[in-house]
Amino acid sequence: MIRALLLSAALAAATPAAAETVAIVGARVLTMGAAGDLPTGTVVVRDGKIAAVGAKVAIAKDARVIDARGQILTPGITATVSPMALNDTIGSGYGGRGSSNSLLTAGFDIDEDVNPNSPQIPEARIEGVTRAVVTPNPQMRGPNAPARVFGGQAAVIHLADLGTEGGDLTVKPRVALYLDAGEMGASAAGGSRGALMTLLKQAFADARAYARNPASVDPARLEELSLSRADLAALVPVVQGREPLLIEANRASDIRNVLALAKAEKVRVILSGGSEAWMVAKEIAAANVPVVIDAEENQAFQWENLNATYENAAILHDAGVLVAFKPSVARIVFLIRTPRFIAGRTARYGLTPHEALAAITINPARIFGMADRFGSIEAGKDADLVLWSGDPLETTTVARMVMIRGAEQPLTARNRALRDRYIGAVMAPGK
């Protein structure tokens, strides 16, 4: 019965009229774009796109009107550097994926592991998440295995319900090449940061040679670096500046190593982790490198996190660094679907609410080169919208309506339906 109800709701939400015009009126609109904060605004959606936004907007007579008075409308939230939809569990374990093949590192593409039917997706939608930057696990090295340099390719996906139509959640594959430049990366490379940096430089040199002439690369060198031709082909956009490296680095000295590598090799870099980024904030800003941090981190779970602080985001922002938020492994299960709670904490430790909201909406889109598609409420962008019962950074607020690419989404999830079915029996007196 529950399955039938959920399927019915999903089908209803997944089949919007392609030419339908929808007008959301009366809400406070936090556009995160040029229009700013509209105390009372109107957003018109047509053919999956935002057609107009403003305090006074003409509404077509045939438009379906959503009365949003007393509510807040924001862009959809992006879950950044996330294992979203990479497995089918919600309650335990890290849901990532990676390649254990030592000859498939840079060429490993996480996009093909995304499961559109993962139960993580409806859970995330209920919390207002409409997009995700999904990443593979960082590189690891097994016992007696060759050195590994890269984790693999990240991708941007949307979280729209596909109903019975099927299809693909991919928005853009290969948005960044992921690797760890801290303790894990050092271990995978042979035991030291120096070994990792040397292997990276050699890999970049071979990728440049491969780009000039694929036949010129010595197969013996590929074996030495644990790279395949697929890996070299994947590295070509990186060394040519068309694809960034997404580098996990927490220790201040590791961050400095990454900045020096980016400058010397002329590659684009996005920092991830950044527990001690606040200590080198001016250097990061001067290098024009964005940072995706775990804004809840303030404890030294490892030596790399020794100087973690809740004020990290505010210090970086004040220095001029573009900041987005991600969940940490320690809290990955819960926070893959609640990035707004991470943002809410930073508003207590130095960021304004607007800056905190930007870190989970427009900033991820800017960092990964998708700001022309989503992240703000502006004409021409995909209509990823969330209507909230109150302040989206408050834990008691809920999403009343979620729209992805112009289609209203079902705010249902199988595990919640099961909870509602059995909670009466569990909570009954005497049970």
C-alpha positions as CSV (number, residue, x, y, z in Angstrom):
1,M,0.0,0.0,0.0
2,I,2.7,2.4,1.0
3,R,4.7,1.6,-2.2
4,A,1.6,2.3,-4.3
5,L,1.0,5.6,-2.6
6,L,4.6,6.7,-3.1
7,L,4.6,5.7,-6.7
8,S,1.4,7.6,-7.3
9,A,2.8,10.7,-5.7
10,A,6.1,10.4,-7.7
11,L,4.3,10.0,-11.0
12,A,2.1,13.0,-10.3
13,A,5.2,15.2,-9.5
14,A,7.3,13.8,-12.2
15,T,5.0,14.7,-15.1
16,P,4.8,18.5,-15.3
17,A,3.3,20.0,-18.5
18,A,6.4,21.1,-20.5
19,A,4.8,24.4,-21.5
20,E,3.2,25.1,-18.1
21,T,3.7,28.6,-16.7
22,V,3.9,28.8,-12.9
23,A,4.0,32.0,-10.8
24,I,5.1,31.9,-7.2
25,V,3.8,35.0,-5.6
26,G,4.0,36.8,-2.3
27,A,7.1,35.1,-0.8
28,R,10.1,36.7,0.6
29,V,12.6,35.8,-2.2
30,L,16.3,35.4,-1.4
31,T,17.5,35.4,-5.0
32,M,21.3,35.0,-4.2
33,G,21.6,37.0,-7.5
34,A,21.5,40.5,-8.8
35,A,18.0,41.2,-7.5
36,G,19.1,40.6,-4.0
37,D,16.5,40.0,-1.2
38,L,13.0,40.8,-2.2
39,P,10.7,41.3,0.8
40,T,7.7,40.4,-1.4
41,G,8.5,39.0,-4.8
42,T,7.2,37.0,-7.7
43,V,9.0,34.3,-9.6
44,V,7.7,33.1,-12.9
45,V,8.7,29.6,-14.2
46,R,8.2,28.5,-17.8
47,D,9.5,25.4,-19.6
48,G,11.8,24.5,-16.7
49,K,13.5,27.8,-16.6
50,I,13.1,31.0,-14.5
51,A,11.3,33.4,-16.9
52,A,11.1,36.4,-14.6
53,V,11.8,37.5,-11.0
54,G,11.0,40.8,-9.3
55,A,8.9,42.8,-6.9
56,K,6.4,43.5,-9.7
57,V,6.2,41.0,-12.5
58,A,3.4,40.5,-15.0
59,I,1.7,37.1,-14.7
60,A,0.1,35.4,-17.7
61,K,-3.6,34.7,-17.4
62,D,-3.0,30.9,-18.0
63,A,-0.3,30.7,-15.3
64,R,-0.8,28.4,-12.3
65,V,-0.3,30.6,-9.3
66,I,1.3,29.4,-6.0
67,D,0.4,31.6,-3.1
68,A,3.6,31.8,-1.0
69,R,2.7,34.6,1.4
70,G,4.5,34.2,4.7
71,Q,7.1,31.8,3.3
72,I,10.7,32.2,2.0
73,L,11.8,31.2,-1.5
74,T,15.4,30.3,-2.1
75,P,17.4,28.6,-4.8
76,G,17.8,24.9,-4.4
77,I,20.7,23.7,-2.2
78,T,23.8,21.9,-3.5
79,A,25.4,19.1,-1.6
80,T,29.1,19.6,-2.3
81,V,31.9,17.0,-2.3
82,S,29.3,14.4,-1.4
83,P,28.7,10.6,-1.8
84,M,25.0,11.3,-2.7
85,A,23.4,8.5,-4.6
86,L,26.4,6.3,-4.7
87,N,24.9,3.5,-2.7
88,D,21.6,2.5,-1.2
89,T,22.1,2.9,2.5
90,I,21.2,5.8,4.7
91,G,21.9,4.5,8.2
92,S,25.5,3.3,8.2
93,G,28.9,3.6,6.6
94,Y,30.5,6.0,4.1
95,G,28.6,5.7,0.9
96,G,31.5,6.5,-1.5
97,R,32.9,4.6,-4.4
98,G,36.4,4.3,-5.8
99,S,38.6,2.2,-8.0
100,S,40.9,-0.4,-6.4
101,N,42.6,-0.9,-9.8
102,S,46.0,0.6,-9.5
103,L,45.9,1.3,-13.3
104,L,42.7,3.2,-13.2
105,T,43.0,6.3,-11.0
106,A,42.6,9.7,-12.9
107,G,40.4,7.9,-15.5
108,F,37.9,6.5,-12.9
109,D,34.6,8.3,-13.5
110,I,32.2,8.3,-10.5
111,D,29.3,9.5,-12.8
112,E,28.6,5.9,-13.8
113,D,28.1,4.8,-10.2
114,V,25.2,7.2,-9.6
115,N,22.0,5.3,-8.8
116,P,18.9,7.4,-9.7
117,N,16.8,5.2,-7.4
118,S,19.0,5.6,-4.3
119,P,16.9,6.2,-1.2
120,Q,19.4,9.0,-0.4
121,I,17.9,11.2,-3.1
122,P,14.3,11.6,-1.9
123,E,15.7,12.2,1.6
124,A,17.8,14.9,0.3
125,R,15.0,16.5,-1.7
126,I,12.8,16.7,1.4
127,E,15.6,18.9,2.9
128,G,15.7,21.2,-0.1
129,V,18.7,19.7,-1.9
130,T,18.4,19.9,-5.6
131,R,21.9,19.3,-6.9
132,A,25.0,17.5,-5.8
133,V,28.7,17.5,-6.6
134,V,29.4,13.8,-6.2
135,T,33.0,12.6,-5.7
136,P,34.8,9.3,-5.5
137,N,36.7,8.2,-2.5
138,P,40.3,9.6,-2.2
139,Q,43.1,7.4,-3.5
140,M,44.1,4.6,-1.2
141,R,47.0,2.0,-1.4
142,G,46.5,-1.5,-0.4
143,P,49.3,-3.8,1.1
144,N,52.0,-4.5,-1.4
145,A,50.1,-2.5,-4.0
146,P,51.6,0.1,-6.4
147,A,51.5,3.7,-5.6
148,R,48.3,5.6,-6.4
149,V,48.1,9.3,-7.2
150,F,44.5,10.1,-8.0
151,G,41.0,9.2,-6.7
152,G,39.0,9.9,-9.9
153,Q,36.5,12.2,-11.5
154,A,33.8,14.1,-9.8
155,A,30.4,14.9,-11.4
156,V,27.5,17.3,-10.9
157,I,24.0,15.7,-10.8
158,H,20.5,16.9,-10.3
159,L,18.1,15.2,-7.8
160,A,14.8,15.3,-9.7
161,D,12.5,12.4,-9.5
162,L,12.6,10.6,-12.9
163,G,9.4,8.6,-12.3
164,T,8.8,5.9,-14.9
165,E,10.5,7.9,-17.6
166,G,14.0,6.8,-16.6
167,G,16.9,8.9,-17.7
168,D,20.1,10.3,-16.4
169,L,20.7,12.6,-13.4
170,T,24.0,13.8,-14.8
171,V,24.3,17.6,-15.3
172,K,28.0,17.6,-16.0
173,P,30.5,14.8,-15.8
174,R,34.2,15.2,-15.0
175,V,33.9,18.6,-13.3
176,A,37.1,18.0,-11.3
177,L,39.7,15.4,-10.7
178,Y,39.8,14.4,-7.0
179,L,42.8,13.5,-4.9
180,D,44.1,13.6,-1.4
181,A,47.2,15.6,-0.7
182,G,47.3,14.9,3.1
183,E,48.1,11.9,5.1
184,M,46.0,9.5,3.0
185,G,47.5,10.7,-0.2
186,A,51.0,10.5,1.2
187,S,50.4,7.0,2.2
188,A,49.0,6.0,-1.2
189,A,52.0,7.6,-2.9
190,G,54.5,5.7,-0.8
191,G,54.6,7.2,2.6
192,S,55.4,10.9,2.3
193,R,54.1,14.2,1.0
194,G,57.3,14.6,-1.0
195,A,56.7,11.3,-2.8
196,L,53.1,12.4,-3.7
197,M,54.3,15.8,-5.1
198,T,57.0,14.1,-7.1
199,L,54.6,11.6,-8.6
200,L,52.1,14.4,-9.4
201,K,54.7,16.4,-11.3
202,Q,55.8,13.3,-13.2
203,A,52.2,12.5,-14.1
204,F,51.6,16.1,-15.3
205,A,54.7,16.0,-17.5
206,D,53.6,12.7,-19.0
207,A,50.1,14.1,-19.6
208,R,51.6,17.0,-21.5
209,A,53.7,14.7,-23.6
210,Y,50.7,12.5,-24.2
211,A,48.6,15.5,-25.3
212,R,51.4,16.4,-27.9
213,N,51.9,12.8,-29.1
214,P,50.1,9.8,-27.5
215,A,52.7,7.4,-28.9
216,S,55.6,9.3,-27.2
217,V,54.8,8.1,-23.6
218,D,57.1,5.3,-22.4
219,P,55.0,2.4,-21.2
220,A,57.6,1.7,-18.5
221,R,56.9,5.2,-17.1
222,L,53.2,4.5,-17.0
223,E,53.9,1.3,-14.9
224,E,56.2,3.3,-12.6
225,L,53.5,5.9,-12.0
226,S,50.6,3.3,-11.8
227,L,48.9,5.2,-14.7
228,S,47.0,3.8,-17.7
229,R,46.4,5.5,-21.0
230,A,42.9,6.2,-19.8
231,D,44.5,8.1,-16.8
232,L,46.7,10.1,-19.1
233,A,43.8,11.1,-21.3
234,A,41.9,12.2,-18.2
235,L,44.8,14.3,-17.1
236,V,45.0,16.2,-20.4
237,P,42.2,18.6,-19.6
238,V,43.8,19.2,-16.2
239,V,47.2,20.2,-17.5
240,Q,45.6,22.3,-20.2
241,G,43.6,24.3,-17.5
242,R,40.2,23.1,-18.7
243,E,39.4,21.0,-15.6
244,P,40.4,21.7,-12.0
245,L,42.0,19.5,-9.4
246,L,39.8,19.0,-6.4
247,I,42.4,18.4,-3.7
248,E,41.8,17.2,-0.1
249,A,44.1,19.1,2.2
250,N,43.6,20.0,5.8
251,R,47.0,20.9,7.3
252,A,48.3,24.4,6.6
253,S,51.6,23.0,5.3
254,D,49.7,20.7,3.0
255,I,47.6,23.6,1.7
256,R,50.8,25.5,1.0
257,N,52.2,22.5,-0.9
258,V,49.0,22.5,-3.1
259,L,49.2,26.2,-3.8
260,A,52.9,25.9,-4.8
261,L,52.1,23.0,-7.0
262,A,49.2,24.9,-8.7
263,K,51.5,27.8,-9.4
264,A,54.4,25.8,-10.7
265,E,52.3,23.5,-12.8
266,K,49.8,26.1,-13.9
267,V,46.9,24.0,-13.0
268,R,43.5,25.1,-11.5
269,V,42.8,24.0,-8.0
270,I,39.8,23.7,-5.6
271,L,40.7,22.9,-2.0
272,S,38.5,20.5,-0.1
273,G,38.7,19.9,3.7
274,G,40.8,22.9,4.7
275,S,40.6,22.4,8.5
276,E,43.6,24.8,8.9
277,A,42.8,26.9,5.9
278,W,42.1,29.9,8.1
279,M,45.8,29.9,9.1
280,V,46.8,30.6,5.4
281,A,43.7,32.5,4.3
282,K,45.5,35.4,2.8
283,E,47.7,33.0,0.7
284,I,44.7,31.1,-0.5
285,A,42.9,34.3,-1.5
286,A,46.0,35.6,-3.3
287,A,46.1,32.4,-5.3
288,N,42.3,32.8,-6.1
289,V,41.6,29.3,-5.0
290,P,38.1,28.4,-3.6
291,V,37.7,26.2,-0.6
292,V,35.0,23.6,0.3
293,I,35.2,23.1,4.0
294,D,33.4,21.1,6.7
295,A,32.1,24.1,8.6
296,E,31.2,21.9,11.6
297,E,34.7,20.8,12.2
298,N,36.3,22.2,15.4
299,Q,37.9,19.0,16.9
300,A,41.2,17.3,16.1
301,F,40.0,13.9,15.0
302,Q,43.4,13.5,13.3
303,W,46.7,15.4,13.5
304,E,45.7,17.1,10.2
305,N,42.8,18.7,12.0
306,L,44.7,19.9,15.0
307,N,43.8,23.6,14.6
308,A,40.2,23.2,13.3
309,T,37.8,26.0,14.4
310,Y,34.2,26.9,13.8
311,E,35.5,30.4,12.7
312,N,37.2,28.9,9.7
313,A,34.5,29.9,7.2
314,A,34.3,33.5,8.5
315,I,38.1,34.0,8.4
316,L,38.3,32.7,4.9
317,H,35.4,34.8,3.7
318,D,36.8,37.9,5.2
319,A,40.1,37.3,3.4
320,G,38.3,37.1,0.1
321,V,38.1,33.3,-0.4
322,L,35.1,31.8,-2.2
323,V,33.8,29.2,0.3
324,A,31.3,26.3,0.1
325,F,30.4,23.7,2.6
326,K,30.6,19.9,2.7
327,P,29.9,17.2,5.3
328,S,32.7,15.4,7.0
329,V,33.2,11.6,7.0
330,A,32.4,11.6,10.8
331,R,28.9,12.9,10.2
332,I,28.5,11.9,6.5
333,V,25.3,9.7,7.0
334,F,23.2,12.5,8.5
335,L,24.6,15.6,6.8
336,I,24.5,14.4,3.2
337,R,20.9,15.5,3.3
338,T,21.1,18.5,5.6
339,P,23.8,21.0,4.4
340,R,21.6,23.9,5.5
341,F,22.3,22.8,9.2
342,I,26.1,23.2,8.5
343,A,25.4,26.6,7.0
344,G,23.3,27.6,10.0
345,R,26.1,27.0,12.4
346,T,28.5,29.3,10.5
347,A,25.9,32.1,11.0
348,R,26.7,31.8,14.7
349,Y,30.5,32.0,14.1
350,G,31.0,35.0,12.0
351,L,29.2,34.7,8.6
352,T,26.0,36.6,7.9
353,P,23.0,34.4,7.2
354,H,23.2,35.6,3.5
355,E,26.9,34.5,3.3
356,A,26.0,31.2,4.9
357,L,23.2,30.5,2.5
358,A,25.5,31.5,-0.5
359,A,27.9,28.7,0.6
360,I,25.3,26.1,-0.1
361,T,23.6,27.7,-3.2
362,I,25.5,30.0,-5.5
363,N,29.0,29.4,-4.3
364,P,29.2,25.7,-5.2
365,A,27.8,26.6,-8.7
366,R,30.5,29.2,-9.1
367,I,33.3,27.0,-7.8
368,F,32.4,24.1,-10.2
369,G,31.7,26.3,-13.2
370,M,27.9,25.9,-13.2
371,A,26.7,29.4,-12.1
372,D,25.1,30.0,-15.5
373,R,22.8,27.0,-14.9
374,F,21.8,27.1,-11.2
375,G,22.6,28.4,-7.7
376,S,20.5,31.7,-7.8
377,I,17.0,32.8,-8.8
378,E,17.7,34.7,-12.1
379,A,16.0,34.7,-15.4
380,G,17.3,32.1,-17.8
381,K,18.6,29.7,-15.1
382,D,17.1,26.3,-14.3
383,A,14.1,26.6,-12.0
384,D,15.6,24.9,-8.9
385,L,13.5,26.5,-6.2
386,V,12.6,25.7,-2.5
387,L,9.7,27.3,-0.6
388,W,10.4,27.2,3.1
389,S,8.1,27.5,6.1
390,G,10.5,29.9,7.7
391,D,14.2,30.7,7.8
392,P,16.0,28.0,5.9
393,L,18.9,28.0,8.3
394,E,16.7,27.2,11.3
395,T,16.4,23.5,12.2
396,T,12.6,23.7,12.8
397,T,12.0,25.0,9.2
398,V,10.7,22.6,6.6
399,A,10.5,22.7,2.8
400,R,6.9,23.2,1.7
401,M,7.7,22.9,-2.1
402,V,10.8,21.8,-4.0
403,M,11.1,22.4,-7.7
404,I,13.9,21.0,-9.9
405,R,14.2,22.2,-13.4
406,G,10.7,23.5,-13.2
407,A,9.1,20.3,-12.0
408,E,7.6,20.1,-8.5
409,Q,9.1,17.2,-6.6
410,P,7.4,14.7,-4.3
411,L,8.3,15.4,-0.7
412,T,8.1,11.7,0.3
413,A,10.6,9.0,1.0
414,R,10.1,5.3,1.6
415,N,11.9,5.2,4.9
416,R,9.7,8.0,6.2
417,A,6.6,6.3,5.0
418,L,7.7,3.1,6.9
419,R,8.4,5.2,10.0
420,D,4.9,6.7,9.8
421,R,3.3,3.3,9.3
422,Y,4.9,1.6,12.3
423,I,5.5,4.5,14.8
424,G,2.1,4.1,16.3
425,A,2.7,0.6,17.3
426,V,6.2,1.4,18.6
427,M,5.0,4.3,20.7
428,A,1.8,2.7,21.9
429,P,1.4,2.4,25.7
430,G,2.9,-0.7,27.1
431,K,5.1,-1.4,24.1
